[in-house]
Amino acid sequence: MRRAKLRLYLEQLKELVPLGPDSTRHTTLSLLKRAKMHIKKLEEADRKALNTKEQLQREHRYLKRRLEQLVMPGGVERTRTDSLGSTISTDSEQEVDIEGMESPLGEGELGEGEGDSVDESISDDGLLDGEEEDYNLQSSSSDASYTQHSSHRLQPHHC
């Protein structure tokens, strides 16, 4: 009776454990070794899946808080640095006057590659609803200024 039970268990184990191409000639010992390796692989895959799940849960919580911060009306203050390195503190209820900003290079000239960085910094200001605002660079003989062709206010961007 005991041997019959063991044989039944070995047959069930053969069904659960992936066997190699020569599956007709497996001994009990080789079957048990393969089962042990298979269990270790499954445990490792389970650990990886658990770590991924925890990381995704942390990211979900962060994104949820971030969304709440962006959606929360008024009173959210942010600090940013202007082109001269000065710190400017604004909140979502306050419009930012970007027309009066002077170019650090003077004479209204942009350095090589600086036009692209102006567009990137403006587009990274956390605009809601995926709306893009149209910014033009205007230069005069004394300074360069930016005008905004939209009635939107700059929204806070939290890091």
C-alpha positions, 0 to 999 in steps of 0.5 A: 500500500505504501509503495503504491502511494509513493508511485502515485505521488511520483506520477503526479510529480511528473505531471507538475515538473517540466521534464527534459527531452528524455522523459522516459528514462527518469529515475526517482532521484532525478525526478526529485532533483528536477522538482527541487530545481523547479520549486526554486525557480518558482520561488524566485519568480514569486519573489520577483513578482512580489517586488514588482508588485510592491514597487508598482504599489509605491508608484501608484501611491506617489502618482495618486498623491501627485494627482491630488496635489495637481487637482487641489484648487488654490493655495499650492505654492511652488518655488522656481528659479528664473534665468538669473538664478533668483528664486521666485515663489508663486502659487496657483492663484498668481499669474506669472509675468514673463514678459518683463524678464531680461535675457542673461546674455543681453542684447536679446540674443540666445546662446547656442541651443538655448531656444530649445531649452526655453521650450522644454522648461515652459512645457514642463511647468505642469500644465493640466489637461494636456494643453500646450500653450503657444510661446513666441520669442520676441527680441528687441535691441535691449532685451528678449522677452517671452509672450504667452498667447493663451489666457491660461495661468502657469500651474504648479509643478511639484517634484 
